[in-house]
Amino acid sequence: MSAPLAEDDVVATHADARRSARPPLLITEPLERFLDEHDLGAGPLAAAPVGEGHSNVTFVIARGDWEAVIRRPPRPPIPPSAHDVLREARMLTGLEGRARVPRVLATCADATVIGAPFYVMQKLEGHVITDTLPAALDTAAERAAIGRELIDALVEIHAVDWDAAGLAGLGKPDGYLERQVRRFSGIWDMTKTRELPDVERVGGWLRAHLPTSPPTTVVHGDFRLGNVMFAPEAPARLIAVFDWEMATLGDPLADVGYLTTMWSGPGDPPPGSFNLSAVTRAEGFADGGDLVARYEERSGRVMGDLRWYRTLAVWKACVFMETNYRRAATGASDDPYLLAFGDTIVELAARARALSGA
């Protein structure tokens, strides 16, 4: 079983929930009944959080030898339409057998069961690479293979026939980039805590320089090394892609731009304080240009200049982080990690402006 619970009010019985100062994230008795109704394990429930829980919250649950994973939104308040776990589950169900995703075992739209909608998915065994490499993959040859596997998994996602997969209702096939800029400009206007001219200026540059998109594909929206799992042993083999809450239909180059912006290979410039893959600066890892070249080779798409997509990735990160920073600064979230975003957002805004040349 995973590590002990970080807080005593994360998982609670009905009686404990009534005494708690804030709502628990899982309530054991109704969850056990739901699992029984779907023939998922048997006996008392044990649960432990996975990851840091800054977005949708993930738990490993166990009943005897049976284990699975639950995904649910964070505690309220949350923005309208954000953290839609049932939409995420539908995406995973459509992609099963077509891309490297865990299997959805059950979904629950009834928020009264545990306090929010949720879904249960297959628990896989392997490594999620963040700050360090597992010993089995810590060689130059395996580091190179990690980059290749990452790109090959992305190419598979972009090759899915989304209509045949039943995903047509999860996004509009046309106008993705324009909607992204419009949506995140609106979010910035609603949630900003201060004036940051670089954010406004880059938003204007993105609107004025919209590229022509290739044919529509499934877009993951947060495709990076920390959101995938590799098999436990060498050779490096990517077995699952996680965190699909931002997924939609749109321009596949948005995923390529995001991945290469959030990736820092040994030949890439220093990324600054916002660095989601510092481990990839070790010898043997591909640099951003290598990743793009493999994507071109495997997908058959010609990349051209990814500057617009890379700028979009950094600019959106500014907006996301400002939204979460506001939640923490106003007391709507008790996550200290979010409160530390303030200076990083300023740095990212300057980086977005430098990328764009605006």
N, C-alpha and C positions, 0 to 999 in steps of 0.2 A: 504494500500500500504506500501511497505517497506520504510526504511529510505531514506532521500534525497541523491542525488548523491554525491560521495566523491570528484569528480573533474568535472570542467565544460566542459572538452573535452572528457569525457567518452561516452556520448550520444549526438549526434549533428544532426542538419539538414544538407542538402547538402551545403547550404551557409556557415554555421558555420564551416563545415569540411574543406572548401577551405581556411578559414582564420586561422585554427588551426595549431600550430607548429608541432603537431604530429597527426597521424591518429586516429580518434575516434574509439571506439569499437563497437558502433551501430550507424547507420545512419537511421533516422526515416522514411523518405518518402519511400525508396525502401523496407524497412522492413514492413511497413504498407501494401504496395502492395502485398508483398509475403504472408502475413497473410490473406489478402482478398482472394487471389487466392486459399487458402486452407481452407476457411470458418472458420478462427480462430479469433473470436471476431469481433468487428466492432467499428469504430470511432478512435479518436486520441489515440496515443500510449504514455503510461508512462512506465518508466523503472528505475530500481534501482539495483545496484550490490549486490550480496549475497556472504558472506564470504570474505576472504582476497585476493583471486585472484592470488595466487602465481603459480598456474598451469593453466589448462583451466579456462576460465572466465565464471562465472555464473551470469545471470540476472533474476530477476522476472520482467515480463512484464505484463501490464494491459491495457485493452481497456474497459472502463466502469466496469461492474461487472465481466468480464471475465479475468482470470489470467492464466499464464503459466510460464514456465522457459525456458530460452535460454542458450545453452552452445556453446562457440566458443573458439578458441585458444587465447593465449595472444598476445600482440603486437609483431611484428617481431623485430629483427631476432630470430628465434627459430630453434633448431636442426632439420635436416632432419628426417622425419618419426615420430617426437615427436608431441604430442598434436593433434592426428588424431581424431577429434570429429566425423567424419562420421563412422569410425571404431567402436568407442564407441557406436554410435547410433545403428549400426547393431547388436552389442552384446546385447544391451538392448532389441531390437526387438525380437531377438531369444529367450531371456530368459523370455519374457512376458508370464505370466501364469505358468511358471516353477520355478521361483525364485521371491524373493521380490524386484521388480524393478519398477520404474515409467514407464508409458506408453509413447512411442515416438509418437508425433502428426504429425511431418513433419520434413524433412531434406532438406538441401540446399547445393549443391556442388558448386554453382556459387559464387566464391569469390568476384565478383563485387557488389553483393547485399549490404553487410555490410562491405566488406573488408576482409572476410575470410569465409570458409565454416562454417556452424552452424547447430544445430538442435533444435527443439522445443519439450519440453516434459511436461507432466502432472505436475501440482503443487500440492504437498501434504501438509497437515497440521500436524505438530507434532514437536518433539524436536530432535535437533541434539546436543548430549551431548559432551561438550568439557571441559570447566573449572569448570562448576557448574552443579548440578542436578536440574531439575525442581521439585517444591515442591511436585507434585503428585507422584514422584518416589523416594523421599528422605526418604526412610525407609530401615531398614536392609533387610526386605523381598523383597522389590522391587529391591534393589541393587543386591541381589542374582539372581533375575529373569532376570535382564539385561544381566548378563553373560550367563545364559542358552539360552536366546533368540539369543544372538550373535552367539553362537556356532550352534544352530539349523538352523539359516539362512545360515551359512557357509556350513553345511552338505547338505542342500537343493541345494546350488549352485553346490557342488561337485557331486551330484547325477543326475544332468541334463544329458540327452542323447544328447550330443552336436552335433552329426551327424543329429539326427532327428530334432534338433532345427535350422538347417541350418547354423551352426557355423564352419563347417569343414575347411573353407578357412581362418580362423582367427588365425591359428597356426599349427605347425607341431606336430603330436602326439608323436613323439619320440625325444629324445635328448634334452629335455627342459633345464635340469640343466647344461649340458655342454655348451649349447648356452648362457645361462645366464652368466656364468663365462666368456666365451670368449667375449661376447658383452660388459659387464661392464669393463672388463680389457681394451678393446679397447677404450671405452669412457674415462676411467681414463687417458690413454696415451695421448689422444687428448686434454683433457680439464684441466689437473692438473695445478695448479698455483705454486706448490712447490713440492719438494721431500718429501714424507711421507713413510718411509720404512715399517711401519706397514701395510699400504694398499697393497704394493707390496707383502709383506710376506704372508698376509692372502689370497690374490689372488692365490698365488702358492699353499698354503695349500688346498684351495677349489678344485683346479684342480687335486691335487694328491689324494683326498679322496672322489671323487664323489660317492654318494650312488646309489643303484639300486632303481629306481622309481617304485611306484605302477602304475596301469593302469591310463591312461591319463584322466583328467577331465578339465572342465572350471576352470581357475585360475584367481581370481580377481586381485591380484598383489599389492593391497594396502588396504587389509581388516582389519579395525580397528574401534574402537568405534566412532571416529570422522567422519567416512564416512557412517554412517547409521542414520536412523530416527526412533524414537519411537512415538507411538500414543500419543495424548495429555493427556490422563488420565490413571490412574492405572486400571487394572494391566499392568505391563510393557509388551509391545507388539511391536516388531520390525516390521515396516511396509515397509521400503525401504532401499536398499543398493545403494549408490551413487558412483561417481568417478570411472568409469570403464575404464579410458584411458589406464591403464596398463594391462588390462585383455587379456588373451590369452588361449591357450590350453597347459596343462603341468602337473606338479607334484603337487597334492593337498596339500602335506605336506609343500610346500613352503608357502602357505597361513597360515597354522597352525603355522609354525615357525615364520613367520612375526607377526601374531597376538599376540602370547605369548611373543615375544620380545618387542613389542611396548606396551604391557599391564603391568601395575604395580599394582598388588593386595596387600592387607594388609599384606600378609605373604611373599611377594617377597622382594629381596634386593633393596635398594635405586637405582633408575635408572640413576642418574647423571643429568646433565643439559638438555640432550635431552630426554624429557619426554612428550609423546603425550597423556597420559591418567592419569595425576596426581589425578584426581577426584576418580579413582577406588581404591585408597588406603584406602578409608573409610570403616568402619565396615560393614560387610555383603557381600561385593564384593568377588567374587571368586579370588583365586590366579592362577598363570599360570598352576600349576599342576592340579587344579580342571577343568580348561578349557580343558586341554588335555584329562583328564579322561572322560569328557562328550563327547568330539569329538569321542573318541574310542568307547564309548557305542552307540552313535547315528549313526556313520558311518560304524561300523564293521571293521574299519582298525586298525591295531596294530601300534602304534606310534614308539615304540623303543626309540632310542636316537635321539633327535631332534637337537643335538648340531650343526651338519653341516648346517641345515636349519636356525637355529637362527644366526649362524655366517654369512651366506649368507645375511640375512636380514640387519644386521648392516653394513656389508661391502658395500652392494648396497646403503644404506643410505649415506655412506661416498661419494660414487661416484656421486649420485644425487646431494648432497649438494655442492660438489666441482664444479660441472657443473654450478649450479645456482650462486654460489659465484663468479665464473669467470665472468659470465654475468654481475653481479653487479660491480665487481672490474674494469672491462674494459669499463663500461658505456653503455653496451648493454641493461641493465635493470635499471629502475629508482626505483626499489623496495628496500627500506632500510632494510627490513626484511632479504633479501638475503645477504646483505653485512655483517650481523652479524653472518654468518655461520662459519667464519674462525676458531676460536678456538674450536667450537663445533665439527668440522670435525676431528681435532686432537684427541679430547677426544674419539670420536666414533671409530676412527682407533685403539686406544689402547684397547677399549672395545672389538672390533672384535678379536684382537689378543689374548686377555685374554680368550674369549669364545672358541676359536679354540685350544688354547694351542700351537700355532705355534711358 
